[in-house]
Structures are given as C-alpha cells and as structure tokens.
Amino acid sequence: MRGDLRVVADERALWATLADLFIADAGKAIARHGGFAVALSGGTTPKAAFALLAQEPRRSQVEWERLSVFFSDERCVPPEDPQSNYGMANRALLSQVAIPTEHVHRMRGELAPQQAADEYASVLRDALGDDPVLDLVMLGMGPDGHTASLFPGTSPVGEQRLLVAAPFVPKFGAYRLTMTPRIINRARRVVIAAAGAEKAEALQRALEGPVDPSLTPVQIVQPAGGALTWLVDRAAASLLAAP
C-alpha cells in the first residue's frame, strides 16, 4: 500500500512538488507515446499546484497541446458552480494554458448522476480504448480516508466492472461522480497528495493500519502495473511510525 512515500516540509512545498511531478510525468509520457493522459482532482492542494503550473517558469515546460485531461471525480453540479472540480481546474489552470478545448473531458455534473457516469465511461473508452490507461491519476485523501469520491461504505470501493460510478454519499446527502478502482489502478502512476494535521490519523490508518477499504477507501488504490506515489507534508505524516 505504501508505494513511494515522499514527505516534504509543509503545504507550500507540497504544491511545488506536485506541480513538478506533473511536469516530469508529462514529459516522460509525451516522449514515450506522444501524449499525456491525466486525471485531475479537486481540492486545495491540487488548486495551488495548478496555479503554479499556469505560471512561468513551469508553464513553458509542458507541451500543453499534447495533453488529454480527464477528472477523477466530480460533484453533481453544473460547471459554473463554485463546487465544480472542473470549474476550479479551468479557472486555475486550463483556461490559462494552450490546451485545445477538445482535449479537455469534463464529467457533466449537471446531468442525472447515472446518465453522467455512463456518458463519462463512454468518453474514456472513446479517447483511450476499451481498457483505458491513464498516464497519471491525481488524487487526494480526506480525513475519513476517502479518495476521489470513494467514501467509506459506498459500493464503488469494490467495483471491478464499471469505469465510472455515481454513488450516493449519505454524509452529504448527495450523489457524486467518480472513477472506480478499475480505472484508477490501471494508471501508469497514481499520486495521492495529503497535507495538514487533520489528515494524520487517516494517513496512519491507510499506511500502517489493517487493510479494510470499506472503512479506509484510499487503501484500494493499488496500481496493478504502475507506480503509487504519496506526497505528504510533515504535519500529515506526524503519526507515522516510519515516515
């Protein structure tokens, strides 16, 4: 489960490290097969990393026209809603760089949840084939151990059939859209970023506790043929026995 654990000083260092990992993986993928298929996530840390990527000198280090952008999860809201992961990524990064519009594939949260999930599975297959392989999946982890929109007790945690699901999340009283473990674990790299003392207990449980993805869904992230990278700050790693 641990994969490659990288502990940095603080949240600001985490933003920069995540942005630089994005640049490095983009360069490797483009050199290897001519493009970079990445699934973005929501959250404070990705937003700050996206802002760094949109600025020089980092912006000119990416061949943006060769990217294909997807999303690991989304709230069931329209793109202009402040809660939209796509809306956040578009404001912070996508609208600031030269990515062709047709290379950005958002989850359509304004549709009925199951319709949106089925549609996005078709988008993934059309873009990447019947068994899609992403070069990079960016994820975070909540204080409850959730990742993407795989929450404790929700069925997509164990889903091996679907690519995209629309679970109902009781704690929010709302549906979410999320990539399932089937596609997350086919990625060439999955990076999980976590910052702050409020994530420390969940990180300790994920890396050093009993394996039970129904309680700690992030534990189901186990790339079959790719790399798993944890990027955390010292506050998040403070409870680990062996950081």
C-alpha angles and dihedrals in degrees: 000000000000098000111166110347115198117185118195131186102256146337094282090056088048092056092053094045092051092049091049092049089053090053093047094048092046091054093048094048094047091049091048102045109356101259146053121229110194134174112212126207136208128242141088098286096051090045091056092044090050090052090054091049090053091057133071136290090029097044094065092050093071127072092221095182089065095057127105109197125205134164129240093210144348142196118245094255135107118269095257092056113110089233094058114116089205091050091052093048092046093052095043100040124346097063090047099057137053100264112144109244092235090059092063113085114188129186106247099232092175091071126082105286100246092043090052092049093049091046092051092050087056090048090054093048093047092050101037108017134257093305102037119208117196121201093219134011114193115207139169132202128231126217087259092056096255122143130193098347093315101124130181110282097012119128101234089071088080098028113131098163106055127063095202129022138188106216123184108234109207095197089063098030088228144098123253133195117229145166109244128231089261093071098028091057094050092062122115088230134008117194120194115195122196130170136177139038091274088070095049098091093047092047092051090049092047096049104029106020132083114295107253113141091183087069099028106028095184087072089073090068101103112143107218098211103003140069129276115210125185116200111190138156125234093261092057091045094047096106097046116114092212111020 
